[in-house]
Amino acid sequence: MPARILDGTLIRDQIYAELAQEIAALRSSGIRPGLAAVLVGNDPASQIYVRSKIAACQQLGLGNIHLTPSANTTTAELLAIVRELNARDDVDGILVQLPLPPQIDAKIILEAVDPAKDVDGFHPMNIGKLVEGRPNLVACTPLGVMEILRRSGIPIESANAVVVGRSNIVGKPMALLLMQANATVAVCHSKTRDPRKFTREADILVAATGRPALIVPDDVKPGATVIDVGVTRITDPQQAEKIFAHSPERLEKFRKNGSAVAGDVHPDVAQVAGALTPVPGGVGPLTIAMLMSNTVKAARLRRGLRAESAASPR
């Protein structure tokens, strides 16, 4: 039987409905949570991402500021912008869109963001709180994965969970969140000897490497829940033929457009897994939803209010 598809768009809409009520209640008491997005330069992919985040703010009634410094901006100039946003009371969340131009020291910039406004969850202080088991603002993508699991009724406690990938943005915080939900967690990476030994034992398998179709059916325990975080645009016809050999609709779409989006998980895994997130339409929609949730949470915490968002870490 093919895997149950975990619809990220549906779950995002559930979260948005809850957030809209919470934001309306805050606004009725004179509080309008606000997000500032800073996009340096003209990277097309980054422009799309930021536009979608601003659109989500507008949809939910959040305040939003969109700053677009030039591609020639220096670290010092961007630092001044961040410090100004730190000081603004109408800004509860600060998003500095990555990647930054090469002349800017991203580490300095991310560490300059007020941890109380770090809605991306990248600041060392927020990462440290996550490690200690008292999460505050957590990276949006792994937080979204947890919402998919919980809202889909996937048992986490006592499950064997394997995270493939160890990035600071997804892999590491993902492992910590699963551990705090009482899963037994292993992390595989490029230096892991025989990763299949681990993935075949996983009740929950999270793939976050950015390598298209890396996880194949033989890597997966029958009936496992597989979460595909990877999103890669492929343009090589031979690669597309290999990945979409048993997905005629997606292959036809590739031939028509000359490109297609592929996840870290091979489509054929759907014949083995018990549940699977699609690409697109799985984890992606949740990343922006959790950014909105973090902004509302930051607004509450900055004013000494209890964080009530349904999408907050438990």
C-alpha positions in Angstrom: 0.0 0.0 0.0 1.4 3.4 -0.9 2.4 5.7 1.9 0.0 8.1 3.6 0.9 11.6 2.3 1.4 14.2 5.0 0.0 17.4 3.5 2.1 20.3 4.7 -0.2 22.9 3.1 -3.2 21.5 5.0 -1.3 21.7 8.3 0.0 25.2 7.5 -3.6 26.3 7.0 -4.6 24.9 10.4 -1.8 26.8 12.1 -2.6 30.0 10.2 -6.3 29.8 11.4 -5.1 29.5 15.0 -2.5 32.3 14.6 -5.1 34.6 13.0 -7.3 34.3 16.1 -4.3 34.9 18.4 -3.1 37.9 16.4 -6.6 39.4 16.4 -6.8 39.0 20.1 -3.5 40.7 20.6 -4.4 43.5 18.3 -7.7 44.1 20.2 -5.5 44.7 23.3 -3.3 47.2 21.4 -0.4 44.8 20.4 0.4 44.2 16.7 3.3 41.8 16.3 5.7 42.9 13.7 8.4 41.2 11.5 11.2 43.0 9.7 12.7 41.2 6.8 16.1 42.3 5.5 17.1 41.2 2.0 20.6 42.3 0.8 21.1 42.3 -2.9 19.0 40.8 -5.8 19.3 37.0 -5.4 16.1 35.8 -7.3 15.5 32.8 -5.0 15.9 35.0 -1.9 13.5 37.5 -3.4 10.8 34.8 -3.8 11.3 33.6 -0.2 11.1 37.1 1.3 8.0 38.0 -0.8 6.2 34.8 0.5 7.1 35.7 4.1 5.8 39.3 3.7 2.7 38.0 2.0 2.1 35.6 5.0 2.4 38.6 7.4 -0.1 40.5 5.4 -2.5 37.6 5.3 -2.4 37.2 9.1 -2.5 40.8 10.0 1.1 41.0 11.3 3.1 44.3 10.9 5.8 44.0 8.4 8.9 45.9 7.2 10.8 45.0 4.1 14.3 46.4 3.9 16.4 45.9 0.7 20.0 47.2 1.1 22.1 47.0 -2.0 24.4 44.1 -2.9 27.4 46.3 -2.1 26.4 46.7 1.5 29.2 46.2 4.0 29.2 44.2 7.2 29.3 47.5 9.2 26.4 49.0 7.2 24.2 45.9 7.7 25.2 45.8 11.4 23.8 49.3 11.8 20.5 48.3 10.2 20.2 45.3 12.5 21.0 47.4 15.6 18.3 50.0 14.6 15.8 47.2 14.2 16.8 45.8 17.6 15.9 49.2 19.1 12.5 49.5 17.4 9.5 48.6 19.6 7.3 47.9 16.7 9.6 45.1 15.5 9.2 41.8 17.3 11.0 39.6 14.9 14.1 40.2 12.7 14.8 38.0 9.6 18.1 38.5 7.8 17.6 36.5 4.6 20.5 34.1 3.8 22.8 33.8 1.9 24.4 37.2 2.3 26.8 38.6 -0.2 30.4 37.3 0.2 31.8 40.6 1.6 29.4 40.4 4.6 30.4 38.3 7.7 27.1 36.4 8.2 28.2 35.2 11.6 28.7 38.7 12.9 25.3 39.8 11.6 23.3 36.8 13.0 24.9 37.2 16.4 24.0 40.9 16.4 20.3 40.2 16.2 18.6 40.6 19.6 18.0 37.0 20.8 14.5 38.1 21.8 13.8 39.0 18.2 15.7 36.1 16.6 12.6 34.5 14.9 14.9 32.3 12.7 16.3 30.7 15.9 19.9 31.0 14.7 21.4 33.1 17.6 23.9 31.1 19.8 21.8 32.0 22.9 18.7 30.5 21.4 20.6 27.4 20.2 22.0 27.1 23.7 18.6 27.2 25.3 17.5 24.5 22.9 20.5 22.3 23.9 19.6 22.8 27.6 16.0 21.7 27.0 14.4 25.1 27.5 13.7 26.2 24.0 12.7 29.8 23.3 12.8 30.7 19.6 13.7 27.6 17.6 14.7 27.2 13.9 11.6 27.2 11.8 12.1 24.2 9.6 12.7 21.6 12.4 9.9 23.2 14.4 7.7 22.7 11.4 8.6 19.0 11.1 7.6 18.6 14.7 4.2 20.1 13.9 3.7 17.8 11.0 4.5 14.8 13.2 2.3 15.9 16.1 -0.7 17.0 14.0 -0.5 13.9 11.9 -0.7 11.6 14.9 2.8 10.1 14.4 4.0 8.6 17.7 7.3 10.3 18.7 7.9 9.1 22.3 10.1 6.0 22.4 10.4 6.0 18.6 13.7 5.3 16.9 14.4 8.5 15.0 17.2 9.1 12.5 18.2 12.5 11.1 20.3 12.4 7.9 22.2 15.7 7.9 23.8 17.8 10.6 23.5 21.4 9.6 23.0 24.1 12.3 19.8 25.2 10.6 18.0 21.8 10.3 19.9 18.7 11.3 21.2 19.6 14.7 18.1 21.4 16.1 15.9 18.6 14.5 17.8 16.0 16.5 17.5 18.0 19.7 13.7 18.5 19.3 13.1 14.8 18.7 15.2 14.0 21.7 13.2 16.4 23.9 10.1 14.7 22.6 11.5 11.4 24.1 12.6 9.8 20.8 15.8 7.8 20.6 17.8 9.8 18.1 20.7 9.0 15.8 22.3 11.5 13.4 23.9 10.4 10.1 26.2 12.5 7.9 28.7 12.3 5.2 31.3 10.6 7.4 28.9 8.0 8.8 30.0 4.4 8.2 27.1 2.4 6.7 24.3 4.9 7.2 21.8 2.3 5.9 22.4 0.4 9.2 20.8 3.3 11.0 18.1 4.4 8.5 16.6 0.9 8.2 15.9 0.9 12.0 14.2 4.3 12.0 10.5 4.6 12.9 10.9 8.3 11.9 13.5 9.2 9.2 14.2 12.9 8.5 16.3 13.6 5.4 17.9 17.0 5.4 21.0 16.9 3.1 20.1 18.8 -0.1 21.1 15.8 -2.2 18.2 14.8 -4.5 16.8 11.3 -4.2 19.6 10.3 -1.7 17.2 8.1 0.3 16.0 5.2 -1.7 13.5 2.4 -0.8 16.2 0.0 0.4 17.2 2.6 3.0 13.8 2.7 4.7 12.1 0.5 7.2 8.7 -0.7 5.9 6.0 1.4 7.5 8.3 4.2 8.7 7.4 7.8 8.7 9.7 9.7 6.3 10.1 13.4 6.4 11.7 15.0 3.3 13.3 18.4 4.1 15.4 18.7 1.0 14.5 20.9 -2.0 16.7 20.8 -5.1 15.9 22.1 -8.5 17.2 19.6 -11.1 17.8 20.4 -14.8 19.8 17.3 -15.9 17.5 15.1 -18.1 19.4 11.9 -17.2 19.0 12.7 -13.5 15.3 13.4 -14.0 14.8 10.1 -15.9 16.4 8.2 -13.1 14.5 9.9 -10.2 11.1 10.1 -11.9 11.2 6.8 -13.8 8.1 5.6 -11.9 6.5 9.0 -11.7 5.3 9.7 -15.2 3.4 12.9 -14.4 6.5 14.5 -12.8 8.7 13.3 -15.6 6.4 14.8 -18.1 6.3 18.1 -16.2 10.2 18.1 -16.2 10.2 17.6 -20.0 7.8 20.4 -20.4 9.5 22.9 -18.1 13.2 21.8 -18.4 13.5 21.6 -14.6 11.8 20.1 -11.6 12.0 20.2 -7.8 13.2 17.0 -6.1 13.6 16.1 -2.5 16.2 14.2 -0.6 13.9 11.2 -0.7 13.4 9.1 -3.9 9.7 9.1 -5.0 9.7 5.3 -5.0 10.1 5.4 -1.2 6.3 6.0 -1.2 5.9 2.2 -1.9 7.8 1.3 1.4 7.1 4.1 3.9 4.0 4.2 6.0 3.8 8.0 5.8 5.7 10.5 3.7 5.9 14.3 3.2 5.8 15.3 -0.5 8.2 17.7 -2.3 6.8 20.3 -2.9 4.0 20.7 -0.5 5.4 18.9 2.6 7.8 20.6 5.0 8.2 23.8 2.9 4.8 25.4 3.8 5.5 24.8 7.5 8.8 26.7 7.5 7.0 30.0 6.8 4.1 29.1 9.2 6.6 28.6 12.0 8.3 32.0 11.2 4.9 33.6 11.7 4.4 31.6 14.9 7.8 32.6 16.3 7.0 36.3 15.5 3.8 36.1 17.6 5.6 34.2 20.3 8.4 36.8 20.4 5.8 39.6 20.6 4.3 37.9 23.7 7.5 37.2 25.4 8.9 40.7 24.9 5.8 42.0 26.7 6.0 39.5 29.5 3.0 37.6 28.3 2.7 33.8 28.2 3.5 32.3 24.8 0.2 30.7 23.8 0.8 29.9 20.2 -0.4 26.4 19.3 2.7 25.9 17.3 5.1 26.5 20.2 7.5 23.8 21.3 6.0 21.6 24.0 
